[in-house]
Amino acid sequence: PYFMGLSEPPAPRLVTVQKCFRTTDIESVGDYSHLTFFEMLGNFSVGDYFKAEAVPWAWEYVTSKQWLGLDPDRLWAAVYLDDDEAFDLWRTVGLPAERIRRYGEEQNYWFSGDVGPCGPCSELHYDFGPEFGCGPDCEPGHEDCDRFLEIWNLVFMQFNRVGDPPNNLRPLPSKNIDTGMGLERTAATLQGVPTNYH
């Protein structure tokens, strides 16, 4: 309701720790990164800041020694196919173009359901190294591969889906940020292990 302008948020910037039970993709449980129950750390902007702030702040949080201190050389980003702005922002913070991938709607567009707020998203993936990979062309979008672990998803929540394509997206009253960082995945990454089970 905050994103849709139906109610006033308590503040334009919010944070959450959500206890999540996996249902819609329950078939993913059992690999090294999908748990049945997990916790999702979130930060939200309701019409306050947008991509130009969210991307550099995310980069600072994961790479700065003051915060998580992850090795920038092990980070990759994924952006929605035509999201040149997000691509350029990742380049601006220092991520080489060859470590930024463009993916379609299935991977880099977030929907809250058949109708409701949605938008393109940008993911951060940690690279555990080629020894965990699926071959010489390994990249974050490959399923069933343990080399890359998505740790954070920045959703640029700017549309309301009102029905079936092609003309089903309407601009929300404001541009918003909705991010989700997997607590267990981030903890595994900080310990240098590629699975939640270690």
Buried (B, 14 or more C-beta within 10 A) or exposed (E): EBBBEEEEBEEBEBEEEEEBEBEEEEEEEEBBBBBEEBBBBBBBBBBBBBBEEBBBBBBEBBBEEEEBEBEBEBBBBBBBBEBEBBBBBBBEBEBEEEBBBBBEEEBBBBBBEEEBBBBBBBBBBBBBEEEBBBEEEBBBBBEEBBBBBBBBBBBBBBBBBEEEEEEBBEEBEBBBBBBBBBBBBBBBBEEEBBBBEE
